[in-house]
Amino acid sequence: MSGKIVGTGSCMPEKIVSNDDLAKIVETNDAWIRERTGVARRHISEKETVVSMACAAAQKALEDAHMKAEELDLILMGTSSSGTIFPSASCMVQKEIGAVHAACVDVSAACTGFLAVYQMGQAYIRSGMADKILLIGADTLSHLVDWTDRGTCILFGDGAGAAILVSGGSETACEVMHSDGGRGQALTCDSRHRDGSKELSGDPATYIRMDGKAVFQFALSKVPEVILETLEKAGCTTEDIDYYVLHQANIRIIDGVVRRLRERPEKFPSNIEEYGNTCAASVPILLDELNRAGKLKKGQKLVLSGFGAGLSWGTALLEWQKEN
Ligand code: COA
């Protein structure tokens, strides 16, 4: 028995930073950023934290699922920027929302974080170890970005997305995950010298460091490959898929995946223009937008796909079973 998603939610910080705002602090411009990435603006946290946004997203997902926090037996949270090493962010969310019966685990898988917790949630349900799970992807990469590096600071934004996964899903659910630590140096952020405050130490290693071209090429080759691997494992073809909900890293990566799969662009919804790359939050935020817009119909097949630091990449095929 697989799990099915019965509720979604999301939360973004209030403050919006446009490309023109960024052009005041680094040598860049709106046209370059839009053309090379697809990003027009991003939400950047001031008073919001990973945990506060995760709680807001979780509450909305619970409401959407008509469930109470006390019913949850597990919280799995993908985050790489919660600001505490312990207690885990998921334990802090548990306390805030009153999920008193839930076990809590954080998962560090960067932009693959939501795919990782979704797949773990499915494994918990199939094994019988859990029944009602809160899945969260939440990050504030703006706290880890070097705001003098125009190669990275233009890309990222902050946010949180959540989904409720409960047993009773369709047997077509199918997942694949891969990692390649050998290529990990393409995208790094070292936490060792951080002092726990929002201020960075000044050590360049504690900022996000990225070989943009290497990450771009990695995504373009591995994302279509893992999608096709998942479809084959599930006995499906691209014809069966209604929507591909991809990690929102760069619109050119999404366009490249469309071409390599020989698919129709309208099957690839995107909100990167509004939020930039929100790391583990991007897939559940986009899923929540589709759900709330009434675009997801019972019986439709969706592919979720995440990729990023590690390097890591993973995909899930699911049949949408929620009535809207
Ligand atoms: N504004 C204006 N010019 C910029 C710029 C910016 N923000 N950033 C770089 N440039 C310049 C470069 O200096 C370079 O100038 P030059 O030709 O005079 O040397 C030129 O633009 C091209 O730079 P390049 O780094 O080759 O651009 P690119 O096409 O590779 O795009 C990224 C850079 C970062 C947008 C792109 O590599 C990318 O998106 N990679 C994937 C990153 C990603 O998704 N990471 C997260 C994965 S989860």
Boltz pocket constraint, residues with backbone or C-beta under 6 A from the ligand:
constraints:
  - pocket:
      binder: B
      contacts: [[A, 27], [A, 28], [A, 29], [A, 32], [A, 33], [A, 36], [A, 37], [A, 111], [A, 150], [A, 151], [A, 152], [A, 154], [A, 210], [A, 211], [A, 212], [A, 213], [A, 215], [A, 216], [A, 249], [A, 250], [A, 277], [A, 307], [A, 308], [A, 309]]
      max_distance: 6.0
